[in-house]
């Protein structure tokens, strides 16, 4: 992973984590859950790229699938928040 990619991943994961913490403090659990699923999407996506670069193809595929699952869950949570 290149230096700027690492910085981007750090900013995205930290931003999602801080957003989740903010909404937990504000007691808005729906938004906190959305921020946490987005955070898990980012962490698994960047972890899959790191595994792939190291030659761990099986682990990279697993993390990529987990990233997709959390992305779908993020969309579902967003839909629930909007329609709820």
Backbone as CSV, one residue per row, in Angstrom:
resi,resn,N_x,N_y,N_z,CA_x,CA_y,CA_z,C_x,C_y,C_z
1,UNK,0.852,-1.169,0.000,0.000,0.000,0.000,0.899,1.233,0.000
2,UNK,0.595,2.144,-0.898,1.399,3.354,-0.988,1.119,4.278,0.182
3,UNK,2.017,5.234,0.358,1.923,6.132,1.505,0.613,6.915,1.516
4,UNK,0.220,7.455,0.371,-1.010,8.248,0.335,-2.237,7.360,0.510
5,UNK,-2.176,6.107,0.045,-3.290,5.186,0.260,-3.450,4.865,1.740
6,UNK,-2.338,4.702,2.413,-2.377,4.438,3.847,-2.970,5.634,4.592
7,UNK,-2.603,6.840,4.172,-3.132,8.043,4.809,-4.634,8.166,4.556
8,UNK,-5.066,7.866,3.332,-6.490,7.933,3.011,-7.262,6.917,3.843
9,UNK,-6.730,5.700,3.947,-7.423,4.677,4.738,-7.508,5.082,6.198
10,UNK,-6.440,5.658,6.720,-6.443,6.104,8.112,-7.482,7.197,8.340
11,UNK,-7.561,8.146,7.431,-8.528,9.242,7.564,-9.962,8.720,7.478
12,UNK,-10.229,7.807,6.541,-11.584,7.279,6.388,-12.021,6.463,7.599
13,UNK,-11.149,5.584,8.079,-11.496,4.748,9.232,-11.621,5.604,10.491
14,UNK,-10.692,6.521,10.692,-10.758,7.390,11.869,-11.995,8.283,11.817
15,UNK,-12.315,8.798,10.641,-13.501,9.634,10.498,-14.778,8.871,10.815
16,UNK,-14.888,7.651,10.313,-16.067,6.835,10.600,-16.128,6.474,12.080
17,UNK,-14.981,6.183,12.682,-14.943,5.844,14.110,-15.364,7.028,14.969
18,UNK,-14.826,8.192,14.655,-15.187,9.385,15.427,-16.652,9.765,15.225
19,UNK,-17.153,9.551,14.025,-18.561,9.817,13.761,-19.442,8.885,14.592
20,UNK,-19.067,7.607,14.645,-19.819,6.647,15.461,-19.793,7.044,16.931
21,UNK,-18.621,7.439,17.408,-18.498,7.861,18.803,-19.351,9.097,19.075
22,UNK,-19.351,10.037,18.152,-20.166,11.243,18.294,-21.644,10.891,18.433
23,UNK,-22.131,9.998,17.570,-23.544,9.645,17.613,-23.887,8.801,18.835
24,UNK,-22.928,8.034,19.343,-23.168,7.296,20.582,-23.351,8.274,21.735
25,UNK,-22.499,9.287,21.789,-22.619,10.301,22.840,-23.948,11.048,22.708
26,UNK,-24.363,11.332,21.488,-25.632,12.030,21.241,-26.837,11.096,21.396
27,UNK,-26.582,9.835,21.647,-27.602,8.800,21.823,-28.480,8.618,20.591
28,UNK,-27.870,8.737,19.428,-28.532,8.446,18.161,-27.959,7.117,17.658
29,UNK,-28.560,6.027,18.136,-27.998,4.705,17.876,-28.098,4.287,16.409
30,UNK,-29.139,4.733,15.702,-29.254,4.382,14.290,-28.079,4.946,13.486
31,UNK,-27.773,6.205,13.714,-26.655,6.834,13.009,-25.323,6.238,13.458
32,UNK,-25.214,5.879,14.727,-23.989,5.252,15.225,-23.765,3.897,14.564
33,UNK,-24.825,3.120,14.421,-24.716,1.815,13.765,-24.337,1.988,12.301
34,UNK,-24.900,2.992,11.643,-24.539,3.275,10.256,-23.061,3.619,10.155
35,UNK,-22.576,4.480,11.032,-21.163,4.859,11.003,-20.253,3.657,11.283
36,UNK,-20.687,2.766,12.188,-19.873,1.584,12.492,-19.837,0.606,11.321
37,UNK,-20.970,0.418,10.635,-20.941,-0.484,9.481,-20.087,0.094,8.356
38,UNK,-20.119,1.410,8.200,-19.248,2.051,7.206,-17.783,1.880,7.607
39,UNK,-17.494,2.026,8.895,-16.121,1.832,9.375,-15.648,0.405,9.093
40,UNK,-16.504,-0.585,9.364,-16.124,-1.975,9.097,-15.939,-2.217,7.607
41,UNK,-16.734,-1.556,6.783,-16.566,-1.667,5.334,-15.185,-1.172,4.925
42,UNK,-14.818,0.004,5.414,-13.503,0.565,5.083,-12.360,-0.307,5.599
43,UNK,-12.444,-0.730,6.863,-11.335,-1.512,7.430,-11.153,-2.830,6.700
44,UNK,-12.252,-3.517,6.396,-12.131,-4.786,5.684,-11.644,-4.589,4.254
45,UNK,-12.078,-3.510,3.604,-11.619,-3.242,2.244,-10.108,-2.996,2.213
46,UNK,-9.628,-2.134,3.098,-8.195,-1.845,3.094,-7.374,-3.026,3.584
47,UNK,-7.926,-3.826,4.489,-7.240,-5.029,4.947,-7.125,-6.041,3.809
48,UNK,-8.167,-6.147,2.978,-8.105,-7.081,1.842,-7.023,-6.662,0.857
49,UNK,-6.877,-5.364,0.655,-5.812,-4.889,-0.249,-4.439,-5.198,0.319
50,UNK,-4.286,-5.044,1.633,-3.004,-5.331,2.267,-2.683,-6.817,2.163
51,UNK,-3.670,-7.668,2.415,-3.453,-9.104,2.297,-3.073,-9.486,0.871
52,UNK,-3.730,-8.883,-0.102,-3.437,-9.200,-1.502,-2.017,-8.805,-1.871
53,UNK,-1.569,-7.650,-1.390,-0.205,-7.204,-1.663,0.833,-8.143,-1.050
54,UNK,0.496,-8.737,0.091,1.416,-9.657,0.758,1.350,-11.070,0.192
55,UNK,0.436,-11.302,-0.736,0.331,-12.608,-1.361,-0.618,-13.564,-0.674
56,UNK,-1.406,-13.088,0.251,-2.375,-13.922,0.951,-3.713,-13.840,0.219
57,UNK,-3.818,-14.581,-0.871,-5.001,-14.485,-1.727,-6.269,-14.948,-1.023
58,UNK,-6.191,-16.044,-0.287,-7.381,-16.589,0.380,-7.926,-15.598,1.415
59,UNK,-7.037,-15.030,2.208,-7.454,-14.056,3.219,-7.980,-12.786,2.574
60,UNK,-7.350,-12.385,1.457,-7.791,-11.184,0.744,-9.213,-11.356,0.222
61,UNK,-9.512,-12.540,-0.322,-10.871,-12.786,-0.814,-11.872,-12.775,0.327
62,UNK,-11.497,-13.362,1.455,-12.380,-13.369,2.623,-12.676,-11.941,3.083
63,UNK,-11.651,-11.117,3.197,-11.843,-9.732,3.636,-12.645,-8.937,2.611
64,UNK,-12.451,-9.223,1.339,-13.221,-8.534,0.315,-14.704,-8.894,0.426
65,UNK,-14.993,-10.176,0.680,-16.385,-10.591,0.866,-16.984,-9.939,2.107
66,UNK,-16.215,-9.878,3.180,-16.705,-9.225,4.395,-16.963,-7.741,4.144
67,UNK,-16.104,-7.110,3.373,-16.290,-5.706,3.028,-17.589,-5.507,2.247
68,UNK,-17.866,-6.409,1.321,-19.106,-6.312,0.548,-20.330,-6.525,1.438
69,UNK,-20.223,-7.465,2.366,-21.344,-7.708,3.279,-21.634,-6.454,4.103
70,UNK,-20.583,-5.834,4.639,-20.789,-4.634,5.435,-21.270,-3.465,4.584
71,UNK,-20.875,-3.403,3.321,-21.387,-2.360,2.440,-22.887,-2.526,2.221
72,UNK,-23.323,-3.761,2.005,-24.750,-4.033,1.843,-25.492,-3.711,3.139
73,UNK,-24.925,-4.092,4.268,-25.547,-3.786,5.546,-25.641,-2.275,5.775
74,UNK,-24.627,-1.536,5.330,-24.671,-0.073,5.453,-25.830,0.505,4.660
75,UNK,-26.041,-0.024,3.464,-27.149,0.444,2.629,-28.488,0.102,3.280
76,UNK,-28.575,-1.094,3.858,-29.811,-1.494,4.536,-30.090,-0.594,5.734
77,UNK,-29.065,-0.316,6.527,-29.238,0.557,7.691,-29.635,1.962,7.243
78,UNK,-29.014,2.471,6.196,-29.371,3.785,5.674,-30.831,3.797,5.202
79,UNK,-31.255,2.743,4.534,-32.648,2.643,4.077,-33.604,2.646,5.281
80,UNK,-33.260,1.914,6.316,-34.105,1.872,7.514,-34.196,3.251,8.164
81,UNK,-33.061,3.954,8.219,-33.055,5.292,8.825,-33.919,6.255,8.010
82,UNK,-33.791,6.199,6.688,-34.523,7.134,5.836,-36.022,6.856,5.864
83,UNK,-36.389,5.581,5.823,-37.817,5.244,5.778,-38.454,5.148,7.157
84,UNK,-37.617,5.021,8.191,-38.115,4.773,9.543,-38.713,5.938,10.195
